[in-house]
Amino acid sequence: MAVYFDHAATTPLRPEARDAWLAAVEVVGNASSVHGPGQDARRILEQAREDVAGALDCDPIEVVFTSGGTESINLALKGLWWSRPAGHDAVVLPDGEHHATMDAVEWLSASERAVVRPVALTPDGAVPVDAFTAALPGAALATALVANNEVGTVSDAAGLTRAAAEGEVPLHLDAVGAAGSIDVRFSAWRGPGAARTGLVALSVSGHKVGAPVGTGALVVSRHATLSPLLHGGGQQRGLRSGTPDVAGASAFAAALQASVRGRDAEAARLGILRRRLLDGIRAAVPAAELLGDEDRRLPGNVHVHLPGAAGETLLFLLDQEGVAVSTGSACQAGIAEPSHVVRAMGRDERAARSVLRLTMGRTSTEVDVERLLAALPAAYARAVAAGAR
């Protein structure tokens, strides 16, 4: 069986999610129907909405179920853009965001004439609050990652939301990589009072927390003004039309709840494994360098620069030994290009091509770590030799 170090791309299905899906899929009824079977489905859907709200610290009415992170991000960014006040034409976009965000903003720039205001990352991959604040005046909207999906650095979400509120700019936070791993607090970050600016939207994805692929949600403040991507039956506050996936919502809620319940203990366990993995890498490859903040990072993330070895070569060689790793976001799989996140942290293209993202999850063990460490020295030596030809 392969050793799996790519939990940031997708993590195994949780038993709780599987059981919830199987139970819900047996209920025959459209949740928008008024007859008995339809109302049975409606009860499951609304219970899932309440469970997700409890896990993310928001009101149930603010939970809009989607097909995952990409749809949630697109709904947030395009929806906020289309409902912006007249004369506001700028989007605040930190460097190093996920491609779902980058590509959506690129589309807004090309098709809607949005003016992009970039924000440079710190050398450890965080979004700096001061620079973010300076880019906000008069913007139509702003967006930022809670935790970088490649290097795992956790930014100051509370500081970013305060800046957006004080600047009266609506803010979307991408919590796809953070939810279930760190405490995500929509209402606490947003602060008291009703407002259409500050933190108004937060995206999450099911398959990152052990739910089926194709599930997720966008938290949308009850006070926000957001135009929908889809039009039809007006389900989910009119923000996402279409027959709700009741079983998917139930499975997503179960997985998210399970990940939140065990979050602190799991973070401590993964922290121990991370230290063992990092120490072993440094012993095997003394030139190896951890990228991202060593302390303020996702608990299962080890992102390393391995000088002289192409990341894609290392990935292939380790895969041959039954060890699955990543060079970056799986959404860019098959494209041999330098990590845009590493470049955004101020590193050169050579460094951006010589990185591995090793991410662990609830099924990761000490045996997995030892297997990777056993395979790494030979793989690294071969990758360096291949690059020297």
N, C-alpha and C positions, 0 to 999 in steps of 0.2 A: 504493500500500500504506500502511495506517495506521501511524503511529509509535506504538509501544506503551510506555507508562509505567505499567503496572499489573502488574508481575511479582510483587508481593506477593500479588496475588489468585490468579494462576496463571501459571506460566512455560512457555514452549514445550517440547514433548516433545524429550528428548535422543535423538540417534541411537543411543546405547548402549542406552537403554531400549527403543526401538522394536525393535532387533535382538534383544535378549534376550527380549522378549515374543513376537516372531514365532517364534523358535527353540523357546521353551517351549510355546507353544500347539499345536505340531505333535506333542507327546508326548501320546498318548492313554492316560490312566490316572489313577485316583484315588490320590492320595498316601497314602491310608489302606489301600489294598488290598495284599495280600501277594504277589500274582503279579508277574511280571516287569515288565509295563508300569506297574503301580502303584509298584513300587520305582524305576523310572526317574524317575517324577514326584517320588517322595520325595527322590531324590538332588538334583534341581534345587531343590526347596523348601529342603532343609537347607543346600545351598550358598548360597542366597540369605540364609538366616538367619545363616550365618557371616559373609557379606559385610557385612550390616547391622550385626552385632555389632562387626566390626572398625572400621566407620566411626563408631560411636557409643560405643566403649570400654565394651562390656559383654560378658557371656557369651552364646553363641548360645542357650542354653536360656531366657534372659531376654527374647528377642525374640518378641513375639506379633503376628503380622500381622493388620491390621484393614483397614477400608474407608477410613481416613483420619483426620484430626485430630479431627473431631467424635466419632466412635465411640471413639477412643482416650481422649479426655478424659472422656467419659461413663463408660467402663469403669473408668478410674482413680478418679474421684470417687465414683461410686455404689458401686463395688466396695469401696473403702476404707471408705466409710460403713457399708455393710452388715456389714462384718467388724470394726467398731470394738469396743473394750472397753466393757463396761457403764458407764454414768455419764458417758461422753464424748459431748457433744451439740453441740459447736461446730465450725464450719468457718472457717478463716482465709482470707479472700478479699481480696486487694488490689483497690483501685479500678482501673478501666481495663483489666480483663482482657478477653480475647476473649469474644464472646457465647456460644460453645459452653460456656465455663466459667461465665459469669454465669448463663446459663439453666439449666444443670445444677444449680448451687447454689440457684438460686431454686426449682427443683422439689424439691430436698431440704428446703428451708425450708417450702414449702407442703404437701408430702405426707409428709415424714418428721420434721417438727418440728425440723429442724436450726436451731441458733442461729448466725447469721452474724456473724463478727467482721471488720469492714472494716479495711483498712490504707490510709491516705492515701498517694498518690504524692508524690514530690518534684516541684517545679515543672518539672523537665525530663523527667518521665515514668518515673523509676526507682522500683523497690520498695525503700524504705529498710530496711536490715537491722535497725536498732534498733527501729523501730516494728513490724516484722514479728515480731521476737523477743518484744516485749512482749505481742503478741496470742496467743502460742502456749500458755501454760500450760493443761494439761488439755484441749486441743482434740482432737477426733477425727481431724482431718486438716487439712492446709494445702496451698495451691496457689499457683503464681506463674508468670508469663511469664518466660522467659529473656530475650527481647527483645520489646518492645512491638510488636504487629503494625501499629499505625498510625504512631506517631511514630518508631519504629525504635530507641529508646533501649535499650541493653543493661544489664540489672541485674546485680548481683553474685551470680551463681548459686552460687558456692562459699561465699560468706558466708551465703546463705539456707539452704543445705543443712547447714552447720555449726550454724546456729541451731536447725534442726529436729532434728538429731541430739542436740544438748545438751538440748533441751526434750522429747525422747522423743516426738515427734509425727511420724507418717508424712507425707511431702511428695511431691506431684506437681509436676513442672515441665513447662510447655508450651513445647516447643522447636520448634513447627511453623514459626515464622518464622525461627528461628535456624539450624536444621540446614542444613548445606551452605554457610552464609555465614560463620559463626564456629565456633570449635572447641567442639564439644559433647562433654563427657567424663563419661559417667555414672559409671563406676567411680572416676575420680579425684575427682569432686565428692562422691561418696558416702563415700569414705574406707575404710580397712581395717576388717575385722571383720564378723561376721554380726549383723544387727539387723533388726528389723521396723519400726523408726522411722528418722527421717532420710529421705534421698532413697530412695524405693522405686519410683517410676514416672516415666516420661518419654515424652511423646507427640510423634510426628513424622508428617508427611504427604507423600505421594508427589508430588502435582502442584505443590508448592512447590519441588521440586528437579529437575523435568524428567521425572518418571514419569507414567504415566496417572492421570487422576482416578479415585478409587475405590481407591487403594492407600495404605498407610501402616503404622504399627506403634506399639505401646505397649511400651516396655521396662519389664519388671516384675522387680524384684529377686527372685532365687531364694529369699530369706528372707522375702518379703512375704506377708501374708495378705490375699487379695483375693477377693471374691465375684464370680462371673461375671454378665454381663447375659443371656447366651444359654445355654440348656441343650440338650444333644443328644448328640452323639457323644463329647464330652469331649476333642476335639482341642486342641492347644496348651496342655498342662498343665491342661486343664479350664477355662481362663480364657476361651476363645472357641471354642465348638462350631461345627461347620459344615465342609463340604468346603473345604479350602484353595484359594485362587486361586493356583495355582502360577505361571502366566504373569505375573500381576500382581506377585507377590512377587519374581520374577526381574527384572522390569523396574524395580521400585522399588529393589532392591539395586544394579542397574547404574547407575541415575541417581544414587543417593546416593553410591556409590563415586566416580563421575566428578566430582561436585561437590566432594567432599572432596579428591581428588587435585589439582584445580586451584584450590582455595580461596584460597590466599595470593596467587597471581598475579592471580586474578580480583578479589580485594578491592582490590589496588593499582590495577588498571585502573579499577574502578568508582569508587574514591576520586578519581581524576583527573577522571572524567566528572562526578562529584557536585560537585566544586569549580567546574568550568566552568559547570554548570547553576545552582548557587547564586549565583555571581557574576553570571551573566546575568540571573537573576530580580531580584537587588537593583539592577542597573543599569536594568532596565525598569520596576520598581516599587520605588522607594526605600523605601516604607513596609513592604515585605514583611519578614516575620520568620520565621526558621527556628525551628521548635518541636522540642523534644527536645534531648538532649545533642549538641553539635556534634561532639565527638570520639568519645565512647563510644556508637556507634550502628551499625546495620547498614550495610554499605558502599554499598549501592545506594539508600538511602532519603533523600529530600528531602521533608520535610513542612513546608509553609509556610502561615503566616497572611497572607492578602491582604486588608487592611482595606477594608471598604465593598463587597466583591464577594461575593455568595452563591456558595458552592462549587458547588452544583448548576448554577447559571447558567454558571459558568466551564467546568464539565465539558461542558455541552451545546455551548457556543460553540467550545471547542477540538475537540470531536468533529466538529463541522461542518468544521473545517479538517484533519481526518484525524489528529488527535492524541488518543490514548486515555489519560485520566488517571483518578484516583479521588478521592473526598472522604473515604474511610475504608475500613473493612472491606467487602469485596464480599459478605459474608454478610448485610449489611443493605441490599443494593442495592434501589433502588426505594422506600426509606423516607426521606423528606426530614426528617431529624431532626438536631439538633446532635450533634457527635462527643462521645460520653460520655468518651472518653480526654482530649480537650482540656478538658472540664469538670473531670475528675478532676485535671488539672494546675493547677487554680485559675483558669482563664479563664472569662469570662462566656459566656452563650449566643450573643451576637452574634459573638464570636470563634470559637466552636465551629461556627458555620454558615459561616464565611469561610475555610475551609482547603482545601488540596489535598494529596493524598498522591501523590507522584511516585516510583515505584520502578522501578529498572533491574535488568537481568539480563545473562546471557551474550550475548544477541543485541543488546544496546544498543550504539549507536555514537555518535561525535561528531556525525555527520550528524543523528541523531535529536535530540540536544540542541539543535543549531542550528535545526532545524525547530520545535521547541517554543518556543524563545526568539523566533523570528520571528513566531509566531502569538500569543504572550502579550500584547503591549502592546494590540493592538486588542481582544482578547477581554476583557482587564481593564477597559478603558475602557467597553466596552459593558455589562459586568456592573455596574460602578459606576453607570452612567447608569440601568440598569434598576432598580436598588435605590433610586434617588433619586426614582422616580416616585410 
